[in-house]
Amino acid sequence: MDFDLTPEQRDLRQRVIRFAREELGAQAAAHDRDETFDRDGWKACAEFGVLGWPVPREYGGSGLDPLTTLLACEALGYGCADNGLVFAVDNHLWACVVYLLRHGSPEQRARFLPGLVDGTLIGAHALTEPETGSDVLSLTTTAVRHGDDYVIDGAKCFISNGTIAGLYVLFARTADSGPAQQALSAFLLPRDTPGLEVRRAISKAGLRGTPMGELRLEGCRVPGANLLGAEGAGYRIFTSVIEWERGFMAASQIGRLQRLLETSVSYASSRTQFGVPIGSFQAVSHRLADLRVHLELARLMLYKVGWLKREGRIALLESAILKLFTSESLVEGALAAMRVHGARGYVADLPIEREVRDALAATTYGGTSDIQRTIIAGLSGLPEAR
Ligand SMILES: Cc1cc2nc3c(=O)[nH]c(=O)nc-3n(C[C@H](O)[C@H](O)[C@H](O)COP(=O)(O)OP(=O)(O)OC[C@H]3O[C@@H](n4cnc5c(N)ncnc54)[C@H](O)[C@@H]3O)c2cc1C
């Protein structure tokens, strides 16, 4: 077993960190305050190649292997102070682009990937509905075949990048009867599809630099050529891709954990009370030691998931463990950083309070922690959850 990075991977990591620090995140506080999307940052990411890291060269990407892609994403999360911008990138790559990479036809890839890589097309993932969250199989948006087209009716909510996306990977019900697992289909829905309306922007506590939207679909007619995979394969496609989303979105969260640790260590070393640095109090140092433990263990699991995917192997269990552990660690780590910084952690002069707000949703999006535990229990041989 070799835990060393290659010289190329080390170099890429350094270059991404430098790029993220120098060219991204300077306006993070303003984007958070005003809930605005950093379009200049997005363009800079496209120019640097971020949006094409996992995409083959023939579509304009750099075709990085999964493990190297994870290292790059971790470095982006570490270096970029605007977690909202990074979350927009994560959603674009791991909830949209990856669907095309895994399940798109050659024609669909050729049609959409170049725009997704050069950043002119922003990707989003539209699964959740007002009455359907964790219980994916119960979704009620329908897609009915009319000749060569499908007509989609329904509503989608909490869609990251929802108000700015040019392409949605959308899930709808194509069968009324038969096995639930064969009743859903996935569609590639361009923003200008007639009958697709972005109803409203949703305001949220954190990650405010990632616009979130609610969609309405009324008689939305989409050509059969935009069906992703076969009709009825939507749930299978979702479960095969969700391990990428869960696993790969953890990378930037781990980068954030590293940043929180370094910021907190630096503060605990320079802030003095009772005549000594606060970091010399065991209560403070142990809090940060725990953060370090979480960071290192999350990173080990991240690299294992990257290795499994590089080897073309299934990582359903590992990505659920990684998602659960990293997201919970991020929330705990952000709260630990807030405690270490005292009042300065709470007021908006420093970015710590923003880090806490940005961290909170990690245990919900991509499947809640409860759902990850249920998956892990099921894959550990326990009876199926009711
Ligand atoms: C920041 C953010 C970004 C998001 N982006 C997207 C996106 O881009 N696209 C998209 O489609 N969706 C998105 N979502 C929605 C997200 O996927 C859902 O919030 C998530 O799947 C949970 O669904 P829910 O919120 O309806 O909660 P519910 O499913 O209603 O769950 C509520 C509570 O009940 C618990 N619960 C539910 N079922 C079980 C069970 N079987 N066992 C144990 N506990 C259970 C949950 O763990 C949770 O604590 C986003 C959410 C957030 C917060």
Ligand as a Chemical Component Dictionary entry (heavy atoms), coordinates in Angstrom:
data_LIG
# 
_chem_comp.id                   LIG 
_chem_comp.type                 NON-POLYMER 
_chem_comp.pdbx_formal_charge   0 
_chem_comp.three_letter_code    LIG 
# 
loop_
_chem_comp_atom.comp_id 
_chem_comp_atom.atom_id 
_chem_comp_atom.alt_atom_id 
_chem_comp_atom.type_symbol 
_chem_comp_atom.charge 
_chem_comp_atom.model_Cartn_x 
_chem_comp_atom.model_Cartn_y 
_chem_comp_atom.model_Cartn_z 
_chem_comp_atom.pdbx_ordinal 
LIG C1  C1  C 0 -27.904 23.003 0.705  1  
LIG C2  C2  C 0 -28.774 21.976 0.054  2  
LIG C3  C3  C 0 -28.607 21.722 -1.300 3  
LIG C4  C4  C 0 -29.464 20.799 -1.946 4  
LIG N1  N1  N 0 -29.315 20.626 -3.305 5  
LIG C5  C5  C 0 -30.170 19.766 -3.946 6  
LIG C6  C6  C 0 -30.088 19.606 -5.373 7  
LIG O1  O1  O 0 -29.233 20.218 -6.044 8  
LIG N2  N2  N 0 -30.969 18.794 -5.982 9  
LIG C7  C7  C 0 -31.927 18.087 -5.287 10 
LIG O2  O2  O 0 -32.677 17.349 -5.903 11 
LIG N3  N3  N 0 -32.038 18.237 -3.933 12 
LIG C8  C8  C 0 -31.182 19.054 -3.254 13 
LIG N4  N4  N 0 -31.280 19.211 -1.881 14 
LIG C9  C9  C 0 -32.311 18.484 -1.172 15 
LIG C10 C10 C 0 -31.734 17.298 -0.403 16 
LIG O3  O3  O 0 -31.345 16.281 -1.272 17 
LIG C11 C11 C 0 -32.828 16.851 0.586  18 
LIG O4  O4  O 0 -32.956 17.894 1.527  19 
LIG C12 C12 C 0 -32.492 15.549 1.296  20 
LIG O5  O5  O 0 -32.545 14.466 0.408  21 
LIG C13 C13 C 0 -33.470 15.281 2.461  22 
LIG O6  O6  O 0 -34.777 15.453 2.061  23 
LIG P1  P1  P 0 -35.776 16.409 2.900  24 
LIG O7  O7  O 0 -35.081 17.691 3.134  25 
LIG O8  O8  O 0 -37.072 16.434 2.191  26 
LIG O9  O9  O 0 -35.903 15.721 4.298  27 
LIG P2  P2  P 0 -36.877 14.449 4.718  28 
LIG O10 O10 O 0 -36.628 13.298 3.796  29 
LIG O11 O11 O 0 -38.259 14.978 4.854  30 
LIG O12 O12 O 0 -36.253 14.124 6.111  31 
LIG C14 C14 C 0 -36.514 14.915 7.278  32 
LIG C15 C15 C 0 -35.845 14.245 8.471  33 
LIG O13 O13 O 0 -36.341 12.897 8.614  34 
LIG C16 C16 C 0 -35.276 11.967 8.548  35 
LIG N5  N5  N 0 -35.683 10.777 7.799  36 
LIG C17 C17 C 0 -36.393 10.705 6.648  37 
LIG N6  N6  N 0 -36.538 9.428  6.263  38 
LIG C18 C18 C 0 -35.868 8.676  7.169  39 
LIG C19 C19 C 0 -35.622 7.272  7.309  40 
LIG N7  N7  N 0 -36.070 6.378  6.421  41 
LIG N8  N8  N 0 -34.900 6.854  8.375  42 
LIG C20 C20 C 0 -34.408 7.760  9.273  43 
LIG N9  N9  N 0 -34.613 9.085  9.204  44 
LIG C21 C21 C 0 -35.327 9.538  8.156  45 
LIG C22 C22 C 0 -34.155 12.690 7.795  46 
LIG O14 O14 O 0 -32.879 12.137 8.096  47 
LIG C23 C23 C 0 -34.327 14.114 8.289  48 
LIG O15 O15 O 0 -33.697 14.265 9.528  49 
LIG C24 C24 C 0 -30.451 20.104 -1.214 50 
LIG C25 C25 C 0 -30.583 20.354 0.170  51 
LIG C26 C26 C 0 -29.772 21.278 0.789  52 
LIG C27 C27 C 0 -29.951 21.527 2.246  53 
# 
loop_
_chem_comp_bond.comp_id 
_chem_comp_bond.atom_id_1 
_chem_comp_bond.atom_id_2 
_chem_comp_bond.value_order 
_chem_comp_bond.pdbx_ordinal 
LIG C1  C2  SING 1  
LIG C2  C3  SING 2  
LIG C2  C26 DOUB 3  
LIG C3  C4  DOUB 4  
LIG C4  N1  SING 5  
LIG C4  C24 SING 6  
LIG N1  C5  DOUB 7  
LIG C5  C6  SING 8  
LIG C5  C8  SING 9  
LIG C6  O1  DOUB 10 
LIG C6  N2  SING 11 
LIG N2  C7  SING 12 
LIG C7  O2  DOUB 13 
LIG C7  N3  SING 14 
LIG N3  C8  DOUB 15 
LIG C8  N4  SING 16 
LIG N4  C9  SING 17 
LIG N4  C24 SING 18 
LIG C9  C10 SING 19 
LIG C10 O3  SING 20 
LIG C10 C11 SING 21 
LIG C11 O4  SING 22 
LIG C11 C12 SING 23 
LIG C12 O5  SING 24 
LIG C12 C13 SING 25 
LIG C13 O6  SING 26 
LIG O6  P1  SING 27 
LIG P1  O7  DOUB 28 
LIG P1  O8  SING 29 
LIG P1  O9  SING 30 
LIG O9  P2  SING 31 
LIG P2  O10 DOUB 32 
LIG P2  O11 SING 33 
LIG P2  O12 SING 34 
LIG O12 C14 SING 35 
LIG C14 C15 SING 36 
LIG C15 O13 SING 37 
LIG C15 C23 SING 38 
LIG O13 C16 SING 39 
LIG C16 N5  SING 40 
LIG C16 C22 SING 41 
LIG N5  C17 SING 42 
LIG N5  C21 SING 43 
LIG C17 N6  DOUB 44 
LIG N6  C18 SING 45 
LIG C18 C19 SING 46 
LIG C18 C21 DOUB 47 
LIG C19 N7  SING 48 
LIG C19 N8  DOUB 49 
LIG N8  C20 SING 50 
LIG C20 N9  DOUB 51 
LIG N9  C21 SING 52 
LIG C22 O14 SING 53 
LIG C22 C23 SING 54 
LIG C23 O15 SING 55 
LIG C24 C25 DOUB 56 
LIG C25 C26 SING 57 
LIG C26 C27 SING 58 
# 
